Amino acid sequence: MILRYLSRLALMLAVAYIALPISPVFAQSGSIVGQVTAADGTALPGVNIRIENTTLGAAADLNGEFTIENVSAGEQTLVATLVGFRRAEMTVNVPSGGEVRADFRLTEDVLRLSEVAVTASRRQEDLGQVPRAVGVIQAETIESYTIQTSDLSATLGKFVPNFTPPSVGNNVFLATLRGRTPLFLLDGVALQTNEGLRGAVLGNIDPSILERVEVLYGASTAYGGGAPGGVIQFFTKEASEKPLDVDLNLFSRTYMVNSAFFDGDAVDLRTSATVSGTQGKFKYLVNGAFETTNGMFRPDGERIAPIGTTDYDDYAVFTKLSYDLTSTQQVRLTFNHSYREPNNSSFGVGIDPDDATADPDGSAGTAIPVDNPFIYDQPISQRYTSFNAQYAHNDLGGGALRVQGYYFDLNFQQGGSDIRNLLARNGGPFPDTWPGIWQTSTAATQIGGRLEYIRPINNELLITAGGDIQQAEDSTPVTISSDEPFDRENRFDASLGVQDQGAPTEVLSGGVFLQADYDALPNLRLSGGLRYDYNEYTILPFIPTFTRVEPSVTRPGGSGSNSGLSVNLGVAYEVIPRTTLYANFAQGFSLPALAFLVTNVAPDVNISDGELVSPQIVNSIDVGVRGQLGDNLAYGLAGFYAFSEDASQIQFDAATGFGTRVQAPQRNYGAEANVEVAPAEGVRIGVDVAWTETDVDPQDDGTFQPASTIEAVPLTTTLRASYAPPSIAGLSFQAEVYSLSNRYRAFTFLVDSDENGEFELDNEGDPIRADGYILRGYKTIDLGLNYDFPASLVGDLDTRLTLLISNLLNETYIPAISQRQVGAIFADRRRNGPGRALSINLQFNF
C-alpha cells in the first residue's frame, strides 16, 4: 500500500515537473550580498531576506550581513522582514556569474504588522497577500500568556479567536476552531491521530520552545490528517546566530486568596533554559523545562480538586540540530519529549450537594484531604515523544524540494474511578455489565512523511506539488481492578484484565496535492489547488466497556477504504495600498473519529465500507478584509460559512450527563474582527471579537437545531492595552479583559421527534432540549508589569522582570468546558476557574 502511495506521488510530481518550462534549469546564476541596519545605522541580526516568488533566502548574521547564492540572473525582487520593523522591498539586477549588492535600512513598525505566514501555503508568504483568513501570533504574545500558565489549553482560547474557550487543568477534550476539529502541528508533525485526544495534546508542547503560532481557518487542500476546522501550527525557535546564546527563565506563581497566599500548597515553580548557537555550517538548540504545579484555589479560598495539569510535575526536553550540506541544501533533526506525573495524591474530590446541579456559581470539585491515597499499578502519567527529520534543497531544477519524515508516540494514563454505587444492581443508571473499578488510558503512535516541490514559473506564477502519508494506530485500553485490594488499600490493581473504551483502530491515509498562486495584476492574486485523499482503516475486534448498546459483547471489527477529491479557490485584491479584500472557497476531506462511532452501534452493524465510517466533506467559504490606515491603526474582519452533509455531532442529555453521537448535516457560521491602534507614543490598544454558531440537522429532514454548546464558541471579546512610559526606559504595563458571553440557544430549543412537530420526551415526560444547560458567561481581568533592567545595573546580562496578577477582581466562574458537567453523576468533574494569582518571572539572556 505504501508503494502505491509513493508511485502516485511520484507520478503527480513528474507530471507537474514536465508541464513546467525547463529553461530555469539551465539559467545562469549569480549572488546577492548586503547588510541590514536600523534607522540609526545599528546592525540588525536575524532579518529574513528572501527573493519574492522563490524559496531562496538568507538570515542576516550578527553584523546584519547576508549572502544569497545561486540566484537566477536577471531582475529579482528582495523582501526583508523582521518582527517589530516594517517590511522592505528592493529590486536588483543579478549579473550572470557575478554579484550584486543590496543594503536595507528598516524602520520600526509600531504595530508590528510585517507578518510572514507559512501555514497557508506551506511556504513563506506575506500575510497581506494570503487569500483567506490566517492569524499569526508571535513569541512576545506567547510569552505574555506563559506568565499566566504554561498550560496552552488554558490560554489558547484567549489569543486564537473562535477557538474553544480556555479550560482548567488541560481539560480541553473537545477542542474546536470555528466549531470544527482543527489539526495541531508542531513544525509540521501532527500532534494527534484519528482517535484525537484533541485539546489534551496541547499539554505535550512546552511554550518556552515556541517562536510563533499560525492559525489557518477553515478546510484546506494543502494538509491531510483530517483538518475540517483548519490548522493550528506551532513553530519552534531557531538557533541563535551567536556561537553561544543562553536564555534562562525562573517563574513562580501564588494564589492571592485568603490564607492560600504564599502557602506552600499554593505556590508553583517553573524553570526553563535554552542553549543555542551557530558554529560554521552547524546550528544547535537545546531546551529543557521543569515545572511543579501545586494546588489551585477558588476565589473563595477553597482548594480546587486535582484535575489534569494541577498537582503535577512536568518535564520536557527539546533539541533541534541543523547542518548546511551546501549553500542550498540543509538537513534538520528535531527531538521532543515531555512527561507529566502527579506530585500529590493527598486530596480527593468533595461534592457539595447544592453544587450537584447546573448552578453557575457553584462547584462540585472542591478538594478534600484523603487519609488513604489511591495506589496505582498503572501510574497516572502523560508521555509524548517525537522525532522529526527534514531535508531541504533550495535550488533543484529551478525550484525547491522539501522532504520530511516523522514519528511520534503518545501514552495518556488517566486516574481511576469507582462507580459501583452507580451500577443498576445498586440502584444506579449504569448497566451491571460495566466494571465497578477501572482506569482508562490512551495510546497512539504515528509514522508519516511529506514531500513537496515549489517552483516559480515566472515572476507571476508559482506552483507547489506534493503529498503526504501517515500510518497511525490508536487504542483506549481500560484496566479493570478487583474489589478486595481497592477496599483494603485503595489500590487499582488492574487484575481483572483489559477491555477497550473505544475501538482499536489502524488507519493508513495520505494524499497528493497541486497548488498554484498567480499574481494576475500587481494588486491581484489568484490561488487554486486540488487534493486527492485516500484512506484505509481497520477496526480490530474488541470488547466495549462503556456503552448501553449490548455492553461487554465482543465486536467483530472490520475494514474499509475511501477516497475523494477536494478543491480550493481564492482571490486577494489590494483595493488601496495596505488594504486587501479576500475570498476563499475550500473543501476538507477527513475520516470521522472511528473509535467512538463504532463503539456505540450494535455488534451486527456492518462497519466495512459502510455509511457509518464514511468520510466527511466540509465546504467552507470565508470573505474578509485586512489592512492598515497610516502607521498606527490595523484592522481585520472575516466572515465564514461551512457546511457538511455528514458531520459527526454530540448531543448531551441533562438527566444522565451522557452524550449521543449522530451523523447529520451541520453548518457553522460566524465572524472574527480585530482592531489594533497606537494612539500615542508608548500606547497600544487591541480588540478581538469572535463568534461562532453551529447548527445540526439530526433527522436529516431540513430542520436545523442548535448544536451543543460544547461545540459552538459563544461570543468572546478580548481587550488588550499596554503602555510604555517614554520617560522610563524599559518599563511597560499591560492589561487584558477577556469576556465570554452567555449562550441560551441550545437550552431553550425543544427537539422535534418527527415531521409532525411533536416534541421528543424524556423518561419523565418532559420535552428534550438540544442541550441540557445554559452556558453562563464570565469575564476576567489581568494586569501586568514588565521591566528591562538597564546595562548600568546588569552589564551584558539582558534581564527582564515580569509581574502579573491574573483574575484581578477574583471573579467566581466555571470555564465553559466544565459547565457541561451537570447532574449528580458528573458533578465531581465540575471545576471552578482559579482565583486571583500573582505570577513572577525573571528572564535572563547571556
C-alpha positions in Angstrom: 0.0 0.0 0.0 2.8 2.4 0.8 4.4 1.7 -2.6 1.1 2.5 -4.3 1.1 5.9 -2.4 4.7 6.6 -3.4 4.1 5.7 -7.0 1.0 8.0 -7.2 3.0 10.9 -5.6 6.0 10.3 -8.0 3.7 10.3 -11.0 2.0 13.6 -9.9 5.3 15.3 -9.3 6.6 14.1 -12.6 3.6 15.4 -14.5 3.9 18.7 -12.7 7.6 18.9 -13.5 7.2 18.0 -17.2 4.4 20.6 -17.6 6.7 23.4 -16.4 9.1 25.3 -18.6 12.6 23.8 -18.4 14.5 26.9 -19.1 15.2 27.8 -15.4 17.2 24.5 -15.0 19.8 25.9 -17.4 19.5 29.6 -16.3 22.8 31.3 -15.4 23.0 32.5 -11.8 24.7 35.0 -9.6 24.8 36.1 -6.0 23.3 38.9 -3.8 25.1 40.3 -0.8 24.2 43.1 1.6 23.7 44.4 5.1 20.5 45.3 7.0 20.6 48.1 9.5 18.1 50.0 11.6 17.2 53.7 11.0 20.0 54.7 13.4 22.6 52.6 11.5 22.7 49.8 14.0 23.1 46.3 12.5 20.0 44.1 12.6 20.8 40.4 13.0 18.1 37.8 12.3 16.4 39.7 9.5 14.8 37.4 7.0 15.7 38.3 3.4 14.1 36.3 0.6 13.6 36.6 -3.1 10.0 37.1 -4.0 8.2 34.2 -5.7 11.0 31.8 -4.9 12.2 29.8 -1.9 15.7 31.3 -1.9 16.7 33.5 1.0 19.0 34.0 4.0 19.1 35.3 7.5 21.3 38.3 8.5 24.2 37.4 10.8 25.3 39.3 13.9 26.6 42.1 11.8 23.4 42.3 9.8 25.1 40.9 6.7 23.7 38.3 4.3 24.6 36.4 1.2 22.2 34.6 -1.2 23.8 32.4 -3.8 22.6 30.5 -6.9 20.1 33.3 -7.8 18.8 33.2 -11.4 20.3 36.0 -13.4 18.1 39.0 -14.2 15.7 41.2 -12.3 14.8 40.0 -8.8 12.8 41.5 -6.0 14.1 41.1 -2.5 11.9 41.3 0.6 13.3 41.9 4.1 11.2 41.2 7.2 11.8 41.3 10.9 9.2 41.3 13.7 9.0 44.9 15.0 10.1 46.5 11.8 8.3 47.4 8.6 8.6 45.2 5.6 11.0 46.5 2.9 11.4 45.6 -0.8 14.2 46.2 -3.2 14.6 45.2 -6.9 18.1 44.3 -8.2 19.6 43.0 -11.4 21.6 39.9 -10.8 24.5 39.5 -13.2 25.3 36.1 -14.7 28.3 34.7 -12.8 28.6 37.9 -10.8 27.5 39.6 -7.6 25.1 42.5 -6.8 24.8 44.4 -3.5 21.5 45.2 -1.8 21.6 47.1 1.5 18.4 47.6 3.6 17.6 50.1 6.2 14.5 49.1 8.2 12.2 51.4 10.2 10.4 50.4 13.3 6.8 49.1 12.9 4.8 50.5 15.8 2.1 47.7 15.5 4.4 45.0 14.2 2.4 44.4 11.0 5.1 42.9 8.8 3.9 39.3 9.2 5.0 36.3 7.2 2.9 33.2 7.2 3.9 29.6 6.2 0.9 27.5 7.1 -1.4 28.9 4.5 0.6 27.7 1.5 3.5 25.7 3.1 6.0 28.4 2.2 6.8 31.9 3.4 4.3 34.3 2.2 3.4 37.9 3.1 0.2 37.8 5.2 -1.3 40.6 3.2 -1.3 38.5 0.1 -2.9 35.4 1.5 -6.4 34.9 0.1 -8.0 33.5 3.2 -8.3 34.0 7.0 -5.0 33.5 8.7 -3.6 34.5 12.0 0.0 34.8 13.2 0.9 35.0 16.9 4.4 36.0 17.7 6.7 34.8 20.5 6.2 38.0 22.5 2.4 37.3 22.8 3.0 33.7 23.6 5.5 34.6 26.4 3.0 37.1 27.9 0.5 34.2 28.3 3.1 31.8 29.6 3.4 34.1 32.6 -0.2 33.2 33.4 0.4 29.4 32.9 2.4 27.1 30.8 -0.8 25.1 30.0 -1.6 26.1 26.4 -5.2 24.8 26.7 -5.8 27.4 29.4 -4.7 30.3 27.2 -5.0 29.3 23.6 -8.7 30.4 23.5 -7.6 33.9 24.6 -5.2 34.7 21.8 -6.8 32.5 19.0 -10.2 33.9 18.1 -13.0 31.3 17.7 -11.0 28.6 19.4 -12.6 26.6 22.3 -12.7 28.9 25.4 -9.9 28.5 28.0 -10.1 25.5 30.3 -8.6 24.4 33.6 -6.0 21.7 34.0 -5.6 20.8 30.3 -9.2 19.7 30.2 -9.9 20.5 26.5 -11.0 17.1 25.4 -13.1 18.5 22.5 -11.1 21.4 21.0 -12.7 23.2 18.1 -11.9 26.0 15.7 -14.9 27.7 14.3 -16.9 24.8 15.6 -14.8 22.2 13.7 -11.9 20.0 14.7 -8.6 21.5 13.9 -5.3 19.8 13.1 -2.5 20.6 15.5 1.0 20.6 14.0 4.4 21.1 15.7 6.9 22.1 13.0 4.8 20.1 10.5 4.4 17.0 12.8 0.8 16.1 13.6 0.1 16.1 17.3 -3.0 13.9 17.2 -4.3 10.9 15.2 -7.8 9.9 14.3 -8.7 9.0 17.9 -7.9 12.6 18.6 -7.3 13.4 22.3 -7.9 16.8 20.7 -7.1 19.6 23.2 -5.3 17.2 25.6 -2.3 17.1 23.2 -1.6 20.7 23.9 0.0 19.5 27.2 2.7 18.0 25.0 4.0 21.4 24.0 6.2 23.4 26.3 5.6 27.1 25.4 9.3 28.0 26.1 10.2 26.4 22.7 7.7 28.3 20.6 8.7 31.1 18.2 5.2 31.7 16.8 1.8 30.1 16.3 0.0 30.3 12.9 -3.8 29.7 12.5 -5.2 28.7 9.2 -9.0 29.0 9.5 -11.3 26.6 7.6 -10.7 23.5 5.5 -7.5 23.2 3.4 -6.4 21.0 0.5 -2.7 21.6 1.4 -2.9 19.4 4.6 -4.0 15.9 5.2 -4.7 14.3 8.5 -8.2 15.5 8.7 -8.4 19.2 9.3 -12.0 20.3 8.6 -11.7 23.1 11.1 -8.4 24.4 9.9 -4.8 24.1 11.1 -3.1 25.4 14.2 0.7 25.1 13.7 3.3 25.7 16.4 6.7 26.7 15.1 9.7 26.2 17.4 12.5 28.7 18.0 15.5 28.8 15.7 19.1 28.7 16.9 20.9 31.9 17.7 23.4 33.3 15.1 25.9 33.7 18.0 28.3 30.9 18.8 26.7 30.6 22.2 23.5 32.0 23.5 21.7 31.1 26.7 18.2 32.0 27.8 17.0 31.3 31.4 13.6 31.7 32.8 12.7 31.4 36.5 8.9 31.5 37.3 6.8 31.4 40.4 3.0 31.8 41.0 1.0 32.0 44.2 -2.8 32.4 44.7 -3.8 35.6 46.5 -7.0 34.3 48.1 -7.5 34.1 51.9 -4.9 32.0 53.7 -3.6 30.5 50.4 -1.4 33.5 49.7 2.2 32.2 49.8 1.1 29.0 51.4 3.4 26.1 50.2 0.5 24.3 48.6 -0.4 27.4 46.6 3.0 28.1 45.1 4.0 26.8 41.7 7.6 26.9 40.4 9.0 26.6 36.9 12.3 26.9 35.2 13.3 26.6 31.6 16.7 27.0 29.8 17.6 27.3 26.2 21.1 26.9 24.9 21.7 27.6 21.2 24.3 28.8 18.7 25.9 28.6 15.3 29.3 27.1 14.6 30.0 27.4 10.9 27.5 25.2 9.0 26.2 23.7 12.2 23.3 25.1 14.3 22.0 23.7 17.5 19.3 24.4 20.1 18.7 22.5 23.3 15.8 23.4 25.6 14.9 21.9 29.0 12.0 22.8 31.2 10.7 21.6 34.6 7.5 22.7 36.4 5.9 21.7 39.6 2.3 22.8 39.9 0.7 22.5 43.3 -2.9 23.2 44.4 -5.2 25.6 42.5 -7.6 27.7 44.6 -11.1 29.1 44.0 -11.8 32.7 44.6 -13.3 31.9 48.0 -10.1 30.2 49.0 -11.3 26.6 48.7 -8.8 24.3 47.0 -9.9 23.1 43.6 -9.9 19.3 43.3 -6.9 17.9 41.4 -7.5 17.5 37.7 -5.4 17.5 34.5 -2.2 19.5 35.0 -2.9 20.6 38.6 -0.8 18.9 41.3 1.6 17.6 38.7 5.3 17.7 37.8 6.2 18.3 34.2 9.5 17.5 32.4 10.3 18.5 28.9 13.3 18.2 26.6 13.6 19.7 23.1 16.5 19.5 20.7 16.9 21.0 17.2 20.0 20.4 15.1 20.7 21.6 11.6 23.6 21.3 9.1 24.2 23.1 5.8 25.4 20.4 3.4 25.9 23.1 0.7 24.8 26.7 0.3 21.4 25.4 -1.0 21.0 22.2 1.0 20.2 21.7 4.6 19.3 18.8 6.9 17.5 19.2 10.2 16.8 16.8 13.1 14.3 17.5 15.9 13.6 15.6 19.1 10.8 16.4 21.5 10.0 14.6 24.7 7.6 15.5 27.6 6.5 13.7 30.6 3.9 14.5 33.3 3.1 12.8 36.6 1.2 13.7 39.7 3.2 15.1 42.7 0.4 14.9 45.3 -2.2 12.3 45.9 -3.4 13.6 49.3 -6.6 15.2 48.0 -9.8 13.8 46.5 -13.0 15.3 45.2 -15.5 16.7 47.6 -19.1 17.2 46.4 -21.4 19.8 47.9 -25.0 18.5 47.3 -26.1 22.1 46.5 -23.5 22.2 43.7 -24.6 18.9 42.0 -26.9 21.0 39.8 -26.2 23.4 37.0 -25.6 26.3 39.4 -23.2 28.6 37.6 -21.8 30.0 40.8 -21.1 26.7 42.5 -18.6 23.9 42.0 -18.7 20.3 43.0 -15.0 19.9 42.5 -13.6 21.1 45.8 -10.6 19.3 47.3 -10.8 17.3 50.5 -7.9 15.6 52.4 -7.6 11.9 51.8 -6.3 9.6 54.6 -5.5 6.7 52.2 -4.5 8.0 48.8 -5.1 5.8 45.7 -2.4 3.4 44.7 -1.9 2.6 41.0 -0.3 -0.4 39.4 -0.6 1.7 36.2 0.7 5.1 37.4 -1.1 8.2 36.2 1.1 10.0 33.6 1.2 11.6 30.2 4.2 10.9 27.9 4.9 12.2 24.4 8.0 11.5 22.2 8.5 12.6 18.7 11.3 12.6 16.1 11.3 14.9 13.0 13.8 14.8 10.1 13.8 17.3 7.3 15.8 17.9 4.2 15.6 21.0 2.0 17.2 21.7 -1.4 16.6 25.3 -2.4 17.8 25.1 -6.0 16.8 21.9 -7.6 15.7 22.2 -11.2 14.8 25.8 -10.7 12.7 25.1 -7.6 12.9 24.0 -4.1 12.4 20.5 -2.7 11.2 19.8 0.9 11.2 16.2 2.4 10.1 15.4 5.9 9.7 12.2 7.9 8.4 12.0 11.5 7.4 9.6 14.2 5.5 10.1 17.5 4.3 8.0 20.4 1.8 9.2 23.0 0.5 7.5 26.1 -2.0 9.1 28.4 -2.8 7.1 31.6 -5.7 8.7 33.5 -6.9 8.4 37.0 -9.1 5.6 38.3 -12.8 5.6 39.1 -15.1 3.6 41.5 -18.7 3.6 40.1 -20.0 0.6 42.0 -22.7 2.7 43.7 -23.9 3.8 40.2 -24.5 0.3 38.8 -28.0 -0.9 38.2 -27.8 -3.5 41.0 -27.2 -0.7 43.4 -30.0 1.5 42.1 -27.8 3.4 39.7 -28.2 4.3 36.0 -25.3 2.2 34.6 -25.6 -1.4 33.3 -24.3 -4.1 35.6 -22.0 -5.3 32.8 -19.9 -2.2 33.3 -16.9 -2.6 35.6 -17.1 -1.1 39.0 -13.5 -0.1 39.4 -11.4 0.9 36.4 -8.8 3.1 34.9 -8.7 4.4 31.3 -5.8 5.3 29.1 -5.0 6.2 25.5 -2.1 5.0 23.4 -1.4 6.5 19.9 1.5 6.1 17.5 2.0 7.6 14.1 4.7 7.5 11.4 4.5 9.7 8.4 6.1 11.9 5.9 5.6 14.6 3.3 7.3 15.7 0.2 6.7 19.0 -1.7 8.3 20.8 -4.6 7.9 24.5 -5.0 8.8 26.1 -8.4 8.3 29.6 -9.8 7.4 29.6 -13.5 8.0 33.3 -13.9 7.6 36.4 -11.7 3.8 35.9 -11.6 3.2 32.2 -11.3 4.3 29.8 -8.5 3.5 26.0 -8.5 3.6 23.8 -5.4 3.1 20.0 -5.8 3.5 17.4 -3.1 2.0 14.7 -1.0 1.9 13.1 2.5 1.3 9.7 4.0 0.6 8.6 7.6 0.3 5.3 9.3 -1.5 5.6 12.7 -2.5 3.1 15.4 -4.9 4.1 18.3 -6.3 2.3 21.3 -8.0 3.3 24.5 -7.4 0.4 27.0 -9.4 0.2 30.2 -7.8 -1.8 33.0 -10.3 -3.4 35.4 -9.5 -3.8 39.1 -10.8 -6.2 41.7 -12.8 -5.1 44.8 -10.7 -6.5 47.6 -7.4 -4.6 47.0 -9.3 -1.4 46.4 -11.5 -1.7 49.6 -8.5 -2.7 51.7 -5.9 -0.2 50.5 -7.5 2.0 47.8 -5.4 0.1 45.2 -6.2 -0.1 41.5 -4.6 -3.4 40.8 -5.6 -3.9 37.1 -6.0 -7.6 37.9 -9.3 -8.3 36.1 -8.0 -7.7 32.6 -8.2 -5.1 29.9 -11.1 -4.1 27.7 -11.5 -1.0 25.4 -13.2 2.3 25.9 -13.2 2.8 22.1 -12.5 0.6 19.1 -8.8 0.0 18.5 -8.0 1.3 15.0 -5.3 1.3 12.4 -5.5 4.0 9.7 -3.3 4.4 6.6 -4.0 7.8 5.0 -2.4 10.1 2.5 -2.9 12.4 -0.4 -1.3 14.3 -3.2 -1.9 18.0 -4.0 -1.2 20.6 -6.6 -1.4 24.3 -5.7 -0.9 27.4 -7.9 -0.5 31.1 -6.9 -0.8 33.6 -9.7 -0.3 37.4 -9.5 -2.6 38.3 -12.3 -2.0 42.0 -11.6 0.3 43.9 -9.2 -2.5 44.1 -6.7 -4.5 40.9 -7.6 -3.5 37.4 -6.5 -5.4 34.3 -7.6 -4.9 30.9 -6.0 -6.3 27.4 -6.6 -5.5 23.8 -5.8 -6.6 20.2 -6.0 -6.0 17.4 -3.5 -6.7 13.7 -3.8 -7.1 11.8 -0.5 -7.1 8.0 0.2 -7.8 6.3 3.5 -7.7 2.7 4.6 -8.9 1.7 8.0 -9.1 -1.4 10.1 -11.2 -1.8 13.3 -9.8 -4.6 15.4 -12.1 -6.9 17.3 -12.7 -5.5 20.8 -15.0 -5.6 23.9 -16.5 -2.2 24.5 -16.5 -1.3 28.2 -18.8 1.7 28.4 -21.8 1.5 26.1 -25.5 1.0 26.5 -25.7 -0.9 23.2 -25.1 -4.5 24.3 -22.0 -3.8 26.5 -19.4 -6.5 27.1 -20.2 -8.2 23.8 -17.2 -8.7 21.5 -17.4 -6.6 18.4 -16.0 -8.3 15.3 -14.4 -5.3 13.8 -14.0 -4.7 10.1 -12.1 -2.7 7.5 -12.6 -0.5 4.5 -11.3 2.3 2.4 -12.5 5.6 0.8 -11.0 8.3 -1.3 -12.0 11.7 -2.6 -11.1 14.8 -4.5 -11.2 18.3 -2.9 -10.5 21.8 -4.3 -9.8 25.3 -3.1 -10.0 28.6 -4.8 -9.1 32.0 -3.5 -8.6 35.7 -4.5 -6.9 38.6 -2.8 -7.3 42.1 -4.1 -5.4 45.2 -2.7 -8.1 47.8 -3.3 -5.9 50.6 -1.9 -2.4 50.5 -0.6 -2.2 48.2 2.5 -5.9 47.3 2.4 -6.8 43.9 0.9 -10.1 42.2 0.2 -10.1 38.4 0.0 -12.4 35.5 -0.6 -11.8 31.8 -0.4 -13.6 28.5 -1.0 -12.1 25.3 0.3 -13.1 21.7 0.9 -11.9 19.5 3.7 -11.8 15.7 3.5 -11.4 13.6 6.6 -12.5 10.5 8.4 -14.7 10.8 11.5 -13.5 9.7 14.9 -13.7 6.0 14.2 -13.2 4.7 17.7 -16.2 6.3 19.3 -18.5 5.9 16.3 -18.0 2.2 16.1 -18.3 1.7 19.9 -21.9 3.0 20.0 -23.5 0.8 17.3 -24.9 -2.7 17.6 -22.5 -5.6 17.0 -24.2 -6.7 13.9 -23.9 -3.3 12.1 -21.6 -3.5 9.1 -18.7 -1.2 9.5 -16.8 -2.3 6.4 -17.2 0.4 3.7 -20.4 1.5 5.3 -22.0 4.9 5.8 -21.1 4.8 9.5 -17.5 5.5 8.7 -17.9 7.4 5.5 -15.6 10.4 5.1 -16.7 13.9 6.0 -16.6 16.6 3.2 -16.7 20.1 4.6 -17.3 23.0 2.2 -16.2 26.3 3.7 -16.3 29.9 2.4 -14.7 32.9 4.1 -14.6 36.5 3.0 -12.8 39.4 4.7 -10.7 42.5 4.6 -7.5 43.3 6.4 -5.2 46.3 6.3 -3.9 49.4 8.0 -4.6 53.1 8.0 -1.5 55.1 8.3 1.2 53.7 10.6 -0.9 53.5 13.8 -4.0 51.6 13.0 -4.5 48.0 11.8 -7.7 46.1 11.4 -9.2 42.8 10.1 -12.7 41.4 9.6 -13.6 37.9 8.4 -17.0 36.2 8.0 -17.3 32.5 7.3 -19.8 29.7 6.5 -19.1 26.0 6.4 -21.4 23.1 5.6 -21.2 19.3 5.5 -23.8 16.7 4.7 -22.3 14.0 7.0 -20.9 15.6 10.1 -20.4 13.9 13.5 -22.2 15.6 16.3 -22.5 15.2 20.1 -25.8 15.9 21.9 -25.9 15.7 25.7 -28.7 14.6 27.9 -29.0 16.7 31.1 -30.6 13.9 33.1 -27.7 11.5 32.7 -24.8 13.6 31.5 -24.3 11.3 28.6 -23.6 12.3 25.0 -25.2 10.8 21.9 -23.2 10.9 18.7 -25.1 11.5 15.5 -24.0 12.0 11.9 -26.1 14.6 10.1 -25.9 17.8 8.1 -24.0 20.5 10.0 -23.5 24.2 9.3 -21.1 26.7 11.0 -21.1 30.4 10.6 -19.7 33.4 12.3 -17.1 36.1 12.2 -13.8 37.4 13.6 -12.9 41.1 13.9 -9.8 42.8 15.3 -8.5 46.3 15.6 -5.2 47.5 16.9 -4.2 51.1 17.4 -1.3 53.1 18.7 -2.9 56.5 19.6 0.1 57.9 21.3 3.7 57.2 22.0 4.1 54.1 24.1 0.4 53.3 23.9 -1.1 50.3 22.2 -4.7 49.1 22.3 -6.2 46.0 20.6 -9.6 44.4 20.5 -10.5 40.9 19.2 -14.2 39.9 18.8 -15.1 36.4 17.7 -18.4 34.5 17.3 -19.3 31.0 16.0 -22.7 29.4 15.7 -23.2 25.7 15.0 -26.4 24.1 13.8 -27.2 20.4 13.1 -30.0 18.6 11.4 -30.1 15.2 13.4 -33.1 13.9 11.5 -31.7 14.9 8.1 -35.1 16.4 7.2 -34.0 20.0 6.6 -34.9 21.2 10.2 -31.7 22.5 11.9 -31.3 22.9 15.6 -28.6 24.5 17.7 -25.7 22.1 18.4 -24.4 21.5 21.9 -22.6 24.5 23.4 -19.5 22.2 23.8 -19.1 22.5 20.0 -20.1 26.1 19.5 -17.9 29.0 20.6 -20.1 31.8 22.0 -19.3 35.5 21.5 -15.9 36.3 23.0 -14.2 39.7 23.4 -10.6 40.3 24.3 -9.4 43.8 25.1 -5.7 44.4 25.4 -3.8 47.5 26.3 -0.2 48.3 27.0 1.7 51.4 28.0 5.5 52.1 28.0 6.2 55.5 29.6 8.6 57.3 27.2 10.4 58.8 30.2 11.2 55.5 31.9 13.3 53.2 29.7 12.5 49.5 29.9 9.2 49.9 31.9 5.8 48.8 30.5 2.4 48.0 31.7 -0.2 45.7 30.2 -3.8 44.8 30.9 -6.3 42.4 29.4 -10.0 41.9 29.7 -11.4 38.6 28.5 -15.2 38.2 28.2 -17.3 35.1 27.3 -20.9 35.7 26.6 -23.9 33.6 27.6 -25.4 31.0 25.2 -29.1 30.1 25.6 -30.0 28.8 22.1 -29.4 25.1 22.6 -31.0 25.1 26.1 -34.2 26.8 25.0 -34.6 24.8 21.8 -37.0 21.8 22.2 -36.3 18.9 20.0 -38.9 17.7 17.5 -39.4 14.0 17.4 -40.9 13.8 13.8 -42.2 15.7 10.9 -45.5 16.4 12.7 -43.7 18.8 15.1 -44.3 16.7 18.2 -41.7 17.3 20.9 -39.4 14.4 21.9 -39.9 13.5 25.5 -37.6 12.1 28.1 -38.3 9.3 30.6 -40.2 11.7 32.9 -42.4 13.1 30.0 -40.6 16.4 29.7 -39.5 17.8 26.3 -35.9 17.1 25.5 -33.7 20.2 24.9 -31.0 20.4 22.3 -28.6 20.9 25.2 -29.1 20.3 28.9 -27.5 23.5 30.3 -27.2 27.2 29.8 -23.6 28.5 29.2 -23.1 31.2 31.7 -20.7 33.9 30.6 -18.0 35.5 32.6 -15.0 37.9 32.4 -11.5 38.0 33.8 -9.1 40.9 34.1 -5.3 40.5 34.1 -2.8 43.3 35.0 0.9 43.1 34.4 4.2 44.9 34.6 7.5 44.4 32.7 10.9 45.9 33.4 14.1 45.5 31.4 17.0 46.2 33.7 19.5 48.8 32.3 23.0 47.8 31.4 24.3 50.1 34.2 22.9 47.5 36.7 23.3 44.2 34.9 26.0 44.8 32.3 25.8 42.5 29.3 23.2 40.2 31.1 19.9 41.1 29.5 17.4 40.8 32.4 13.6 41.2 32.4 11.3 41.1 35.4 7.6 40.4 34.8 4.8 40.6 37.4 1.2 39.6 36.5 -1.9 39.5 38.6 -4.5 37.2 36.9 -8.2 37.3 37.6 -7.6 40.7 39.3 -11.2 41.1 40.5 -11.2 37.5 41.9 -14.3 36.7 39.9 -16.0 33.4 40.6 -16.7 31.5 37.3 -16.7 28.0 35.8 -14.9 27.5 32.5 -17.1 26.6 29.6 -15.7 23.1 29.2 -16.6 22.4 32.9 -20.1 23.8 32.8 -21.4 20.9 30.8 -20.8 18.6 33.8 -24.3 18.8 35.2 -26.3 16.4 37.3 -25.3 14.4 40.3 -23.5 11.7 38.3 -20.8 14.1 36.8 -20.9 16.8 39.4 -17.4 15.8 40.7 -16.0 16.8 37.3 -17.1 20.4 37.6 -14.3 22.8 38.5 -14.1 26.5 39.2 -11.7 28.7 37.4 -8.8 29.8 39.7 -9.0 32.8 41.8 -6.6 35.8 41.9 -3.0 34.8 41.5 0.3 36.6 41.4 3.0 35.4 38.9 6.6 36.5 38.9 9.0 35.7 36.1 12.7 36.5 35.7 14.2 36.1 32.2 18.0 36.2 31.6 19.9 36.2 28.3 23.7 35.9 28.1 
